[in-house]
Amino acid sequence: MTKYSITILILAVLFFNKSNFAQSTMSNKPQLVYVFDPMCGWCYAFGNVMEQFQQKHKNEFDFSVVTGGMVVGENQKPLSHMRDYIKGAIPRLEKMTGAKFGEKYLNEVLEQGTYISSSEKPSFAFVTFKKFQPENSIAFAHTIQKVFFVEGKSLNDDEIYKLLAQQYKLDASSFVKQLNSEETRDATFKEFELVKTWGISGFPAVVLFKDGKGHMISNGYTNLENLEKQVSKILKD
């Protein structure tokens, strides 16, 4: 058995035995897990792919989303630290994926570079959201990213999450109170650690669980056609 296979098998065991991300332990459906990070530009581009895939196959799989903690701890810095890299990567990303970054993000947030890049607050919001509407996790993950990468708004601001809560028919005050709780912080950092345990450090990633085994479908951006081909291949084996 290869090191890769061992890693995926360990991932599967950890997922089914230690996490509470599975929507139903009694389900016989394969489980598709999307691993993303709110500050990941490639995940923003991949959000459309995941939304389309879920819409086409919503009755065939149980879908789950986990957040990876890409920008936490000492990595939380002004965006100026990564500005040149990001500006260099965006043309290739847009050409490859068809995703577009908003003018406010490009000309204000990125150019000014003072925004503190952090995965923490948006991940707290995401983990909170899953408690209320887990079935809409893929859509909410993409919504958070569009707020930043298209609208150029701060993901470090509680007011943004009040608006998003209302958009999804949730009580704004209760939502923000929950996302700022120690309970949510602890749950989110446990999610970050779980992703590390899985051996996933690059985003986006997609893992398919079938018959108690985990299969890495994608680690990095892929289009809808390739995603469906990889999933189909695993299901046929």
MODELLER restraints for C-alpha pairs under 7 A, 6 or more apart:
rsr = mdl.restraints
at = mdl.atoms
rsr.add(forms.Gaussian(group=physical.xy_distance, feature=features.Distance(at['CA:8:A'], at['CA:214:A']), mean=5.35, stdev=0.5))
rsr.add(forms.Gaussian(group=physical.xy_distance, feature=features.Distance(at['CA:8:A'], at['CA:215:A']), mean=6.30, stdev=0.5))
rsr.add(forms.Gaussian(group=physical.xy_distance, feature=features.Distance(at['CA:9:A'], at['CA:213:A']), mean=5.83, stdev=0.5))
rsr.add(forms.Gaussian(group=physical.xy_distance, feature=features.Distance(at['CA:9:A'], at['CA:214:A']), mean=5.91, stdev=0.5))
rsr.add(forms.Gaussian(group=physical.xy_distance, feature=features.Distance(at['CA:11:A'], at['CA:198:A']), mean=4.95, stdev=0.5))
rsr.add(forms.Gaussian(group=physical.xy_distance, feature=features.Distance(at['CA:11:A'], at['CA:214:A']), mean=6.62, stdev=0.5))
rsr.add(forms.Gaussian(group=physical.xy_distance, feature=features.Distance(at['CA:12:A'], at['CA:209:A']), mean=6.96, stdev=0.5))
rsr.add(forms.Gaussian(group=physical.xy_distance, feature=features.Distance(at['CA:12:A'], at['CA:212:A']), mean=6.52, stdev=0.5))
rsr.add(forms.Gaussian(group=physical.xy_distance, feature=features.Distance(at['CA:12:A'], at['CA:213:A']), mean=5.43, stdev=0.5))
rsr.add(forms.Gaussian(group=physical.xy_distance, feature=features.Distance(at['CA:12:A'], at['CA:214:A']), mean=4.85, stdev=0.5))
rsr.add(forms.Gaussian(group=physical.xy_distance, feature=features.Distance(at['CA:21:A'], at['CA:64:A']), mean=6.35, stdev=0.5))
rsr.add(forms.Gaussian(group=physical.xy_distance, feature=features.Distance(at['CA:22:A'], at['CA:64:A']), mean=6.47, stdev=0.5))
rsr.add(forms.Gaussian(group=physical.xy_distance, feature=features.Distance(at['CA:23:A'], at['CA:62:A']), mean=6.63, stdev=0.5))
rsr.add(forms.Gaussian(group=physical.xy_distance, feature=features.Distance(at['CA:29:A'], at['CA:60:A']), mean=6.50, stdev=0.5))
rsr.add(forms.Gaussian(group=physical.xy_distance, feature=features.Distance(at['CA:29:A'], at['CA:61:A']), mean=5.33, stdev=0.5))
rsr.add(forms.Gaussian(group=physical.xy_distance, feature=features.Distance(at['CA:29:A'], at['CA:62:A']), mean=6.22, stdev=0.5))
rsr.add(forms.Gaussian(group=physical.xy_distance, feature=features.Distance(at['CA:30:A'], at['CA:61:A']), mean=5.23, stdev=0.5))
rsr.add(forms.Gaussian(group=physical.xy_distance, feature=features.Distance(at['CA:30:A'], at['CA:62:A']), mean=6.36, stdev=0.5))
rsr.add(forms.Gaussian(group=physical.xy_distance, feature=features.Distance(at['CA:30:A'], at['CA:208:A']), mean=6.97, stdev=0.5))
rsr.add(forms.Gaussian(group=physical.xy_distance, feature=features.Distance(at['CA:30:A'], at['CA:209:A']), mean=5.68, stdev=0.5))
rsr.add(forms.Gaussian(group=physical.xy_distance, feature=features.Distance(at['CA:30:A'], at['CA:210:A']), mean=5.05, stdev=0.5))
rsr.add(forms.Gaussian(group=physical.xy_distance, feature=features.Distance(at['CA:31:A'], at['CA:61:A']), mean=5.49, stdev=0.5))
rsr.add(forms.Gaussian(group=physical.xy_distance, feature=features.Distance(at['CA:31:A'], at['CA:62:A']), mean=4.67, stdev=0.5))
rsr.add(forms.Gaussian(group=physical.xy_distance, feature=features.Distance(at['CA:31:A'], at['CA:63:A']), mean=5.88, stdev=0.5))
rsr.add(forms.Gaussian(group=physical.xy_distance, feature=features.Distance(at['CA:31:A'], at['CA:208:A']), mean=5.76, stdev=0.5))
rsr.add(forms.Gaussian(group=physical.xy_distance, feature=features.Distance(at['CA:31:A'], at['CA:209:A']), mean=5.03, stdev=0.5))
rsr.add(forms.Gaussian(group=physical.xy_distance, feature=features.Distance(at['CA:31:A'], at['CA:210:A']), mean=6.85, stdev=0.5))
rsr.add(forms.Gaussian(group=physical.xy_distance, feature=features.Distance(at['CA:32:A'], at['CA:61:A']), mean=6.41, stdev=0.5))
rsr.add(forms.Gaussian(group=physical.xy_distance, feature=features.Distance(at['CA:32:A'], at['CA:62:A']), mean=6.18, stdev=0.5))
rsr.add(forms.Gaussian(group=physical.xy_distance, feature=features.Distance(at['CA:32:A'], at['CA:63:A']), mean=5.01, stdev=0.5))
rsr.add(forms.Gaussian(group=physical.xy_distance, feature=features.Distance(at['CA:32:A'], at['CA:64:A']), mean=6.34, stdev=0.5))
rsr.add(forms.Gaussian(group=physical.xy_distance, feature=features.Distance(at['CA:32:A'], at['CA:207:A']), mean=5.90, stdev=0.5))
rsr.add(forms.Gaussian(group=physical.xy_distance, feature=features.Distance(at['CA:32:A'], at['CA:208:A']), mean=4.62, stdev=0.5))
rsr.add(forms.Gaussian(group=physical.xy_distance, feature=features.Distance(at['CA:32:A'], at['CA:209:A']), mean=6.40, stdev=0.5))
rsr.add(forms.Gaussian(group=physical.xy_distance, feature=features.Distance(at['CA:33:A'], at['CA:63:A']), mean=5.96, stdev=0.5))
rsr.add(forms.Gaussian(group=physical.xy_distance, feature=features.Distance(at['CA:33:A'], at['CA:64:A']), mean=4.78, stdev=0.5))
rsr.add(forms.Gaussian(group=physical.xy_distance, feature=features.Distance(at['CA:33:A'], at['CA:65:A']), mean=5.56, stdev=0.5))
rsr.add(forms.Gaussian(group=physical.xy_distance, feature=features.Distance(at['CA:33:A'], at['CA:206:A']), mean=5.61, stdev=0.5))
rsr.add(forms.Gaussian(group=physical.xy_distance, feature=features.Distance(at['CA:33:A'], at['CA:207:A']), mean=5.14, stdev=0.5))
rsr.add(forms.Gaussian(group=physical.xy_distance, feature=features.Distance(at['CA:33:A'], at['CA:208:A']), mean=6.29, stdev=0.5))
rsr.add(forms.Gaussian(group=physical.xy_distance, feature=features.Distance(at['CA:34:A'], at['CA:64:A']), mean=6.28, stdev=0.5))
rsr.add(forms.Gaussian(group=physical.xy_distance, feature=features.Distance(at['CA:34:A'], at['CA:65:A']), mean=4.69, stdev=0.5))
rsr.add(forms.Gaussian(group=physical.xy_distance, feature=features.Distance(at['CA:34:A'], at['CA:66:A']), mean=6.39, stdev=0.5))
rsr.add(forms.Gaussian(group=physical.xy_distance, feature=features.Distance(at['CA:34:A'], at['CA:205:A']), mean=5.99, stdev=0.5))
rsr.add(forms.Gaussian(group=physical.xy_distance, feature=features.Distance(at['CA:34:A'], at['CA:206:A']), mean=4.69, stdev=0.5))
rsr.add(forms.Gaussian(group=physical.xy_distance, feature=features.Distance(at['CA:34:A'], at['CA:207:A']), mean=6.67, stdev=0.5))
rsr.add(forms.Gaussian(group=physical.xy_distance, feature=features.Distance(at['CA:35:A'], at['CA:65:A']), mean=5.82, stdev=0.5))
rsr.add(forms.Gaussian(group=physical.xy_distance, feature=features.Distance(at['CA:35:A'], at['CA:66:A']), mean=4.97, stdev=0.5))
rsr.add(forms.Gaussian(group=physical.xy_distance, feature=features.Distance(at['CA:35:A'], at['CA:67:A']), mean=5.76, stdev=0.5))
rsr.add(forms.Gaussian(group=physical.xy_distance, feature=features.Distance(at['CA:35:A'], at['CA:68:A']), mean=6.45, stdev=0.5))
rsr.add(forms.Gaussian(group=physical.xy_distance, feature=features.Distance(at['CA:35:A'], at['CA:203:A']), mean=6.71, stdev=0.5))
rsr.add(forms.Gaussian(group=physical.xy_distance, feature=features.Distance(at['CA:35:A'], at['CA:204:A']), mean=5.76, stdev=0.5))
rsr.add(forms.Gaussian(group=physical.xy_distance, feature=features.Distance(at['CA:35:A'], at['CA:205:A']), mean=5.04, stdev=0.5))
rsr.add(forms.Gaussian(group=physical.xy_distance, feature=features.Distance(at['CA:35:A'], at['CA:206:A']), mean=6.12, stdev=0.5))
rsr.add(forms.Gaussian(group=physical.xy_distance, feature=features.Distance(at['CA:36:A'], at['CA:43:A']), mean=6.01, stdev=0.5))
rsr.add(forms.Gaussian(group=physical.xy_distance, feature=features.Distance(at['CA:36:A'], at['CA:66:A']), mean=6.46, stdev=0.5))
rsr.add(forms.Gaussian(group=physical.xy_distance, feature=features.Distance(at['CA:36:A'], at['CA:67:A']), mean=5.12, stdev=0.5))
rsr.add(forms.Gaussian(group=physical.xy_distance, feature=features.Distance(at['CA:36:A'], at['CA:68:A']), mean=5.92, stdev=0.5))
rsr.add(forms.Gaussian(group=physical.xy_distance, feature=features.Distance(at['CA:36:A'], at['CA:203:A']), mean=5.55, stdev=0.5))
rsr.add(forms.Gaussian(group=physical.xy_distance, feature=features.Distance(at['CA:36:A'], at['CA:204:A']), mean=4.93, stdev=0.5))
rsr.add(forms.Gaussian(group=physical.xy_distance, feature=features.Distance(at['CA:36:A'], at['CA:205:A']), mean=6.73, stdev=0.5))
rsr.add(forms.Gaussian(group=physical.xy_distance, feature=features.Distance(at['CA:37:A'], at['CA:43:A']), mean=6.80, stdev=0.5))
rsr.add(forms.Gaussian(group=physical.xy_distance, feature=features.Distance(at['CA:37:A'], at['CA:67:A']), mean=5.24, stdev=0.5))
rsr.add(forms.Gaussian(group=physical.xy_distance, feature=features.Distance(at['CA:37:A'], at['CA:68:A']), mean=5.40, stdev=0.5))
rsr.add(forms.Gaussian(group=physical.xy_distance, feature=features.Distance(at['CA:37:A'], at['CA:69:A']), mean=6.35, stdev=0.5))
rsr.add(forms.Gaussian(group=physical.xy_distance, feature=features.Distance(at['CA:37:A'], at['CA:70:A']), mean=6.17, stdev=0.5))
rsr.add(forms.Gaussian(group=physical.xy_distance, feature=features.Distance(at['CA:37:A'], at['CA:119:A']), mean=6.90, stdev=0.5))
rsr.add(forms.Gaussian(group=physical.xy_distance, feature=features.Distance(at['CA:37:A'], at['CA:203:A']), mean=6.80, stdev=0.5))
rsr.add(forms.Gaussian(group=physical.xy_distance, feature=features.Distance(at['CA:38:A'], at['CA:119:A']), mean=6.02, stdev=0.5))
rsr.add(forms.Gaussian(group=physical.xy_distance, feature=features.Distance(at['CA:38:A'], at['CA:122:A']), mean=6.40, stdev=0.5))
rsr.add(forms.Gaussian(group=physical.xy_distance, feature=features.Distance(at['CA:38:A'], at['CA:123:A']), mean=6.85, stdev=0.5))
rsr.add(forms.Gaussian(group=physical.xy_distance, feature=features.Distance(at['CA:38:A'], at['CA:144:A']), mean=6.88, stdev=0.5))
rsr.add(forms.Gaussian(group=physical.xy_distance, feature=features.Distance(at['CA:38:A'], at['CA:145:A']), mean=5.81, stdev=0.5))
rsr.add(forms.Gaussian(group=physical.xy_distance, feature=features.Distance(at['CA:39:A'], at['CA:119:A']), mean=5.95, stdev=0.5))
rsr.add(forms.Gaussian(group=physical.xy_distance, feature=features.Distance(at['CA:42:A'], at['CA:204:A']), mean=6.77, stdev=0.5))
rsr.add(forms.Gaussian(group=physical.xy_distance, feature=features.Distance(at['CA:42:A'], at['CA:221:A']), mean=6.30, stdev=0.5))
rsr.add(forms.Gaussian(group=physical.xy_distance, feature=features.Distance(at['CA:43:A'], at['CA:203:A']), mean=6.51, stdev=0.5))
rsr.add(forms.Gaussian(group=physical.xy_distance, feature=features.Distance(at['CA:43:A'], at['CA:204:A']), mean=5.19, stdev=0.5))
rsr.add(forms.Gaussian(group=physical.xy_distance, feature=features.Distance(at['CA:44:A'], at['CA:142:A']), mean=6.31, stdev=0.5))
rsr.add(forms.Gaussian(group=physical.xy_distance, feature=features.Distance(at['CA:44:A'], at['CA:145:A']), mean=5.69, stdev=0.5))
rsr.add(forms.Gaussian(group=physical.xy_distance, feature=features.Distance(at['CA:45:A'], at['CA:97:A']), mean=6.31, stdev=0.5))
rsr.add(forms.Gaussian(group=physical.xy_distance, feature=features.Distance(at['CA:45:A'], at['CA:99:A']), mean=5.30, stdev=0.5))
rsr.add(forms.Gaussian(group=physical.xy_distance, feature=features.Distance(at['CA:46:A'], at['CA:221:A']), mean=6.17, stdev=0.5))
rsr.add(forms.Gaussian(group=physical.xy_distance, feature=features.Distance(at['CA:47:A'], at['CA:142:A']), mean=5.21, stdev=0.5))
rsr.add(forms.Gaussian(group=physical.xy_distance, feature=features.Distance(at['CA:49:A'], at['CA:223:A']), mean=6.39, stdev=0.5))
rsr.add(forms.Gaussian(group=physical.xy_distance, feature=features.Distance(at['CA:49:A'], at['CA:224:A']), mean=5.40, stdev=0.5))
rsr.add(forms.Gaussian(group=physical.xy_distance, feature=features.Distance(at['CA:50:A'], at['CA:138:A']), mean=6.95, stdev=0.5))
rsr.add(forms.Gaussian(group=physical.xy_distance, feature=features.Distance(at['CA:51:A'], at['CA:138:A']), mean=6.40, stdev=0.5))
rsr.add(forms.Gaussian(group=physical.xy_distance, feature=features.Distance(at['CA:51:A'], at['CA:139:A']), mean=6.44, stdev=0.5))
rsr.add(forms.Gaussian(group=physical.xy_distance, feature=features.Distance(at['CA:53:A'], at['CA:224:A']), mean=6.87, stdev=0.5))
rsr.add(forms.Gaussian(group=physical.xy_distance, feature=features.Distance(at['CA:65:A'], at['CA:137:A']), mean=6.29, stdev=0.5))
rsr.add(forms.Gaussian(group=physical.xy_distance, feature=features.Distance(at['CA:65:A'], at['CA:138:A']), mean=6.56, stdev=0.5))
rsr.add(forms.Gaussian(group=physical.xy_distance, feature=features.Distance(at['CA:66:A'], at['CA:191:A']), mean=6.91, stdev=0.5))
rsr.add(forms.Gaussian(group=physical.xy_distance, feature=features.Distance(at['CA:67:A'], at['CA:123:A']), mean=6.50, stdev=0.5))
rsr.add(forms.Gaussian(group=physical.xy_distance, feature=features.Distance(at['CA:67:A'], at['CA:191:A']), mean=6.72, stdev=0.5))
rsr.add(forms.Gaussian(group=physical.xy_distance, feature=features.Distance(at['CA:67:A'], at['CA:192:A']), mean=6.56, stdev=0.5))
rsr.add(forms.Gaussian(group=physical.xy_distance, feature=features.Distance(at['CA:68:A'], at['CA:192:A']), mean=4.95, stdev=0.5))
rsr.add(forms.Gaussian(group=physical.xy_distance, feature=features.Distance(at['CA:68:A'], at['CA:195:A']), mean=5.82, stdev=0.5))
rsr.add(forms.Gaussian(group=physical.xy_distance, feature=features.Distance(at['CA:69:A'], at['CA:119:A']), mean=5.90, stdev=0.5))
rsr.add(forms.Gaussian(group=physical.xy_distance, feature=features.Distance(at['CA:69:A'], at['CA:192:A']), mean=5.13, stdev=0.5))
rsr.add(forms.Gaussian(group=physical.xy_distance, feature=features.Distance(at['CA:70:A'], at['CA:119:A']), mean=6.40, stdev=0.5))
rsr.add(forms.Gaussian(group=physical.xy_distance, feature=features.Distance(at['CA:71:A'], at['CA:117:A']), mean=6.93, stdev=0.5))
rsr.add(forms.Gaussian(group=physical.xy_distance, feature=features.Distance(at['CA:71:A'], at['CA:118:A']), mean=5.09, stdev=0.5))
rsr.add(forms.Gaussian(group=physical.xy_distance, feature=features.Distance(at['CA:71:A'], at['CA:119:A']), mean=4.96, stdev=0.5))
rsr.add(forms.Gaussian(group=physical.xy_distance, feature=features.Distance(at['CA:72:A'], at['CA:118:A']), mean=5.93, stdev=0.5))
rsr.add(forms.Gaussian(group=physical.xy_distance, feature=features.Distance(at['CA:72:A'], at['CA:119:A']), mean=5.95, stdev=0.5))
rsr.add(forms.Gaussian(group=physical.xy_distance, feature=features.Distance(at['CA:72:A'], at['CA:120:A']), mean=6.29, stdev=0.5))
rsr.add(forms.Gaussian(group=physical.xy_distance, feature=features.Distance(at['CA:76:A'], at['CA:116:A']), mean=6.41, stdev=0.5))
rsr.add(forms.Gaussian(group=physical.xy_distance, feature=features.Distance(at['CA:76:A'], at['CA:117:A']), mean=5.47, stdev=0.5))
rsr.add(forms.Gaussian(group=physical.xy_distance, feature=features.Distance(at['CA:76:A'], at['CA:118:A']), mean=5.14, stdev=0.5))
rsr.add(forms.Gaussian(group=physical.xy_distance, feature=features.Distance(at['CA:77:A'], at['CA:116:A']), mean=5.23, stdev=0.5))
rsr.add(forms.Gaussian(group=physical.xy_distance, feature=features.Distance(at['CA:77:A'], at['CA:117:A']), mean=5.62, stdev=0.5))
rsr.add(forms.Gaussian(group=physical.xy_distance, feature=features.Distance(at['CA:78:A'], at['CA:113:A']), mean=6.08, stdev=0.5))
rsr.add(forms.Gaussian(group=physical.xy_distance, feature=features.Distance(at['CA:78:A'], at['CA:114:A']), mean=5.10, stdev=0.5))
rsr.add(forms.Gaussian(group=physical.xy_distance, feature=features.Distance(at['CA:78:A'], at['CA:115:A']), mean=5.27, stdev=0.5))
rsr.add(forms.Gaussian(group=physical.xy_distance, feature=features.Distance(at['CA:78:A'], at['CA:116:A']), mean=4.27, stdev=0.5))
rsr.add(forms.Gaussian(group=physical.xy_distance, feature=features.Distance(at['CA:78:A'], at['CA:117:A']), mean=5.87, stdev=0.5))
rsr.add(forms.Gaussian(group=physical.xy_distance, feature=features.Distance(at['CA:79:A'], at['CA:110:A']), mean=6.76, stdev=0.5))
rsr.add(forms.Gaussian(group=physical.xy_distance, feature=features.Distance(at['CA:79:A'], at['CA:113:A']), mean=4.62, stdev=0.5))
rsr.add(forms.Gaussian(group=physical.xy_distance, feature=features.Distance(at['CA:79:A'], at['CA:114:A']), mean=5.97, stdev=0.5))
rsr.add(forms.Gaussian(group=physical.xy_distance, feature=features.Distance(at['CA:79:A'], at['CA:115:A']), mean=5.49, stdev=0.5))
rsr.add(forms.Gaussian(group=physical.xy_distance, feature=features.Distance(at['CA:79:A'], at['CA:116:A']), mean=5.95, stdev=0.5))
rsr.add(forms.Gaussian(group=physical.xy_distance, feature=features.Distance(at['CA:79:A'], at['CA:117:A']), mean=5.66, stdev=0.5))
rsr.add(forms.Gaussian(group=physical.xy_distance, feature=features.Distance(at['CA:80:A'], at['CA:113:A']), mean=4.11, stdev=0.5))
rsr.add(forms.Gaussian(group=physical.xy_distance, feature=features.Distance(at['CA:80:A'], at['CA:114:A']), mean=6.47, stdev=0.5))
rsr.add(forms.Gaussian(group=physical.xy_distance, feature=features.Distance(at['CA:83:A'], at['CA:110:A']), mean=6.35, stdev=0.5))
rsr.add(forms.Gaussian(group=physical.xy_distance, feature=features.Distance(at['CA:83:A'], at['CA:113:A']), mean=6.81, stdev=0.5))
rsr.add(forms.Gaussian(group=physical.xy_distance, feature=features.Distance(at['CA:94:A'], at['CA:100:A']), mean=5.87, stdev=0.5))
rsr.add(forms.Gaussian(group=physical.xy_distance, feature=features.Distance(at['CA:101:A'], at['CA:149:A']), mean=5.58, stdev=0.5))
rsr.add(forms.Gaussian(group=physical.xy_distance, feature=features.Distance(at['CA:101:A'], at['CA:150:A']), mean=5.18, stdev=0.5))
rsr.add(forms.Gaussian(group=physical.xy_distance, feature=features.Distance(at['CA:102:A'], at['CA:149:A']), mean=6.14, stdev=0.5))
rsr.add(forms.Gaussian(group=physical.xy_distance, feature=features.Distance(at['CA:102:A'], at['CA:150:A']), mean=3.86, stdev=0.5))
rsr.add(forms.Gaussian(group=physical.xy_distance, feature=features.Distance(at['CA:102:A'], at['CA:151:A']), mean=6.03, stdev=0.5))
rsr.add(forms.Gaussian(group=physical.xy_distance, feature=features.Distance(at['CA:102:A'], at['CA:152:A']), mean=6.96, stdev=0.5))
rsr.add(forms.Gaussian(group=physical.xy_distance, feature=features.Distance(at['CA:104:A'], at['CA:151:A']), mean=6.17, stdev=0.5))
rsr.add(forms.Gaussian(group=physical.xy_distance, feature=features.Distance(at['CA:104:A'], at['CA:152:A']), mean=5.09, stdev=0.5))
rsr.add(forms.Gaussian(group=physical.xy_distance, feature=features.Distance(at['CA:105:A'], at['CA:148:A']), mean=7.00, stdev=0.5))
rsr.add(forms.Gaussian(group=physical.xy_distance, feature=features.Distance(at['CA:105:A'], at['CA:149:A']), mean=5.72, stdev=0.5))
rsr.add(forms.Gaussian(group=physical.xy_distance, feature=features.Distance(at['CA:105:A'], at['CA:150:A']), mean=6.15, stdev=0.5))
rsr.add(forms.Gaussian(group=physical.xy_distance, feature=features.Distance(at['CA:105:A'], at['CA:151:A']), mean=6.49, stdev=0.5))
rsr.add(forms.Gaussian(group=physical.xy_distance, feature=features.Distance(at['CA:105:A'], at['CA:152:A']), mean=4.15, stdev=0.5))
rsr.add(forms.Gaussian(group=physical.xy_distance, feature=features.Distance(at['CA:109:A'], at['CA:115:A']), mean=6.54, stdev=0.5))
rsr.add(forms.Gaussian(group=physical.xy_distance, feature=features.Distance(at['CA:109:A'], at['CA:152:A']), mean=6.23, stdev=0.5))
rsr.add(forms.Gaussian(group=physical.xy_distance, feature=features.Distance(at['CA:121:A'], at['CA:155:A']), mean=6.76, stdev=0.5))
rsr.add(forms.Gaussian(group=physical.xy_distance, feature=features.Distance(at['CA:121:A'], at['CA:156:A']), mean=5.67, stdev=0.5))
rsr.add(forms.Gaussian(group=physical.xy_distance, feature=features.Distance(at['CA:122:A'], at['CA:155:A']), mean=5.84, stdev=0.5))
rsr.add(forms.Gaussian(group=physical.xy_distance, feature=features.Distance(at['CA:123:A'], at['CA:188:A']), mean=6.77, stdev=0.5))
rsr.add(forms.Gaussian(group=physical.xy_distance, feature=features.Distance(at['CA:124:A'], at['CA:179:A']), mean=5.25, stdev=0.5))
rsr.add(forms.Gaussian(group=physical.xy_distance, feature=features.Distance(at['CA:124:A'], at['CA:184:A']), mean=6.20, stdev=0.5))
rsr.add(forms.Gaussian(group=physical.xy_distance, feature=features.Distance(at['CA:124:A'], at['CA:185:A']), mean=6.28, stdev=0.5))
rsr.add(forms.Gaussian(group=physical.xy_distance, feature=features.Distance(at['CA:124:A'], at['CA:188:A']), mean=6.11, stdev=0.5))
rsr.add(forms.Gaussian(group=physical.xy_distance, feature=features.Distance(at['CA:125:A'], at['CA:179:A']), mean=5.24, stdev=0.5))
rsr.add(forms.Gaussian(group=physical.xy_distance, feature=features.Distance(at['CA:126:A'], at['CA:141:A']), mean=6.85, stdev=0.5))
rsr.add(forms.Gaussian(group=physical.xy_distance, feature=features.Distance(at['CA:127:A'], at['CA:188:A']), mean=6.32, stdev=0.5))
rsr.add(forms.Gaussian(group=physical.xy_distance, feature=features.Distance(at['CA:128:A'], at['CA:178:A']), mean=6.60, stdev=0.5))
rsr.add(forms.Gaussian(group=physical.xy_distance, feature=features.Distance(at['CA:128:A'], at['CA:179:A']), mean=5.58, stdev=0.5))
rsr.add(forms.Gaussian(group=physical.xy_distance, feature=features.Distance(at['CA:128:A'], at['CA:184:A']), mean=6.70, stdev=0.5))
rsr.add(forms.Gaussian(group=physical.xy_distance, feature=features.Distance(at['CA:130:A'], at['CA:137:A']), mean=6.12, stdev=0.5))
rsr.add(forms.Gaussian(group=physical.xy_distance, feature=features.Distance(at['CA:147:A'], at['CA:153:A']), mean=5.79, stdev=0.5))
rsr.add(forms.Gaussian(group=physical.xy_distance, feature=features.Distance(at['CA:148:A'], at['CA:154:A']), mean=6.39, stdev=0.5))
rsr.add(forms.Gaussian(group=physical.xy_distance, feature=features.Distance(at['CA:148:A'], at['CA:155:A']), mean=6.59, stdev=0.5))
rsr.add(forms.Gaussian(group=physical.xy_distance, feature=features.Distance(at['CA:158:A'], at['CA:176:A']), mean=6.58, stdev=0.5))
rsr.add(forms.Gaussian(group=physical.xy_distance, feature=features.Distance(at['CA:161:A'], at['CA:176:A']), mean=6.65, stdev=0.5))
rsr.add(forms.Gaussian(group=physical.xy_distance, feature=features.Distance(at['CA:162:A'], at['CA:172:A']), mean=4.48, stdev=0.5))
rsr.add(forms.Gaussian(group=physical.xy_distance, feature=features.Distance(at['CA:162:A'], at['CA:173:A']), mean=6.78, stdev=0.5))
rsr.add(forms.Gaussian(group=physical.xy_distance, feature=features.Distance(at['CA:162:A'], at['CA:176:A']), mean=6.49, stdev=0.5))
rsr.add(forms.Gaussian(group=physical.xy_distance, feature=features.Distance(at['CA:165:A'], at['CA:171:A']), mean=6.39, stdev=0.5))
rsr.add(forms.Gaussian(group=physical.xy_distance, feature=features.Distance(at['CA:165:A'], at['CA:172:A']), mean=5.29, stdev=0.5))
rsr.add(forms.Gaussian(group=physical.xy_distance, feature=features.Distance(at['CA:165:A'], at['CA:175:A']), mean=6.65, stdev=0.5))
rsr.add(forms.Gaussian(group=physical.xy_distance, feature=features.Distance(at['CA:166:A'], at['CA:172:A']), mean=5.91, stdev=0.5))
rsr.add(forms.Gaussian(group=physical.xy_distance, feature=features.Distance(at['CA:178:A'], at['CA:184:A']), mean=6.74, stdev=0.5))
rsr.add(forms.Gaussian(group=physical.xy_distance, feature=features.Distance(at['CA:202:A'], at['CA:219:A']), mean=6.70, stdev=0.5))
rsr.add(forms.Gaussian(group=physical.xy_distance, feature=features.Distance(at['CA:202:A'], at['CA:220:A']), mean=6.80, stdev=0.5))
rsr.add(forms.Gaussian(group=physical.xy_distance, feature=features.Distance(at['CA:203:A'], at['CA:219:A']), mean=6.52, stdev=0.5))
rsr.add(forms.Gaussian(group=physical.xy_distance, feature=features.Distance(at['CA:203:A'], at['CA:220:A']), mean=5.68, stdev=0.5))
rsr.add(forms.Gaussian(group=physical.xy_distance, feature=features.Distance(at['CA:204:A'], at['CA:219:A']), mean=6.08, stdev=0.5))
rsr.add(forms.Gaussian(group=physical.xy_distance, feature=features.Distance(at['CA:204:A'], at['CA:220:A']), mean=5.09, stdev=0.5))
rsr.add(forms.Gaussian(group=physical.xy_distance, feature=features.Distance(at['CA:204:A'], at['CA:221:A']), mean=6.26, stdev=0.5))
rsr.add(forms.Gaussian(group=physical.xy_distance, feature=features.Distance(at['CA:205:A'], at['CA:218:A']), mean=5.29, stdev=0.5))
rsr.add(forms.Gaussian(group=physical.xy_distance, feature=features.Distance(at['CA:205:A'], at['CA:219:A']), mean=4.27, stdev=0.5))
rsr.add(forms.Gaussian(group=physical.xy_distance, feature=features.Distance(at['CA:205:A'], at['CA:220:A']), mean=5.84, stdev=0.5))
rsr.add(forms.Gaussian(group=physical.xy_distance, feature=features.Distance(at['CA:206:A'], at['CA:216:A']), mean=6.22, stdev=0.5))
rsr.add(forms.Gaussian(group=physical.xy_distance, feature=features.Distance(at['CA:206:A'], at['CA:217:A']), mean=5.37, stdev=0.5))
rsr.add(forms.Gaussian(group=physical.xy_distance, feature=features.Distance(at['CA:206:A'], at['CA:218:A']), mean=5.07, stdev=0.5))
rsr.add(forms.Gaussian(group=physical.xy_distance, feature=features.Distance(at['CA:206:A'], at['CA:219:A']), mean=6.53, stdev=0.5))
rsr.add(forms.Gaussian(group=physical.xy_distance, feature=features.Distance(at['CA:207:A'], at['CA:214:A']), mean=6.41, stdev=0.5))
rsr.add(forms.Gaussian(group=physical.xy_distance, feature=features.Distance(at['CA:207:A'], at['CA:215:A']), mean=5.50, stdev=0.5))
rsr.add(forms.Gaussian(group=physical.xy_distance, feature=features.Distance(at['CA:207:A'], at['CA:216:A']), mean=4.58, stdev=0.5))
rsr.add(forms.Gaussian(group=physical.xy_distance, feature=features.Distance(at['CA:207:A'], at['CA:217:A']), mean=5.39, stdev=0.5))
rsr.add(forms.Gaussian(group=physical.xy_distance, feature=features.Distance(at['CA:208:A'], at['CA:214:A']), mean=5.65, stdev=0.5))
rsr.add(forms.Gaussian(group=physical.xy_distance, feature=features.Distance(at['CA:208:A'], at['CA:215:A']), mean=5.11, stdev=0.5))
rsr.add(forms.Gaussian(group=physical.xy_distance, feature=features.Distance(at['CA:208:A'], at['CA:216:A']), mean=6.45, stdev=0.5))
rsr.add(forms.Gaussian(group=physical.xy_distance, feature=features.Distance(at['CA:208:A'], at['CA:217:A']), mean=6.46, stdev=0.5))
rsr.add(forms.Gaussian(group=physical.xy_distance, feature=features.Distance(at['CA:209:A'], at['CA:215:A']), mean=6.21, stdev=0.5))
rsr.add(forms.Gaussian(group=physical.xy_distance, feature=features.Distance(at['CA:217:A'], at['CA:230:A']), mean=5.97, stdev=0.5))
rsr.add(forms.Gaussian(group=physical.xy_distance, feature=features.Distance(at['CA:217:A'], at['CA:231:A']), mean=6.60, stdev=0.5))
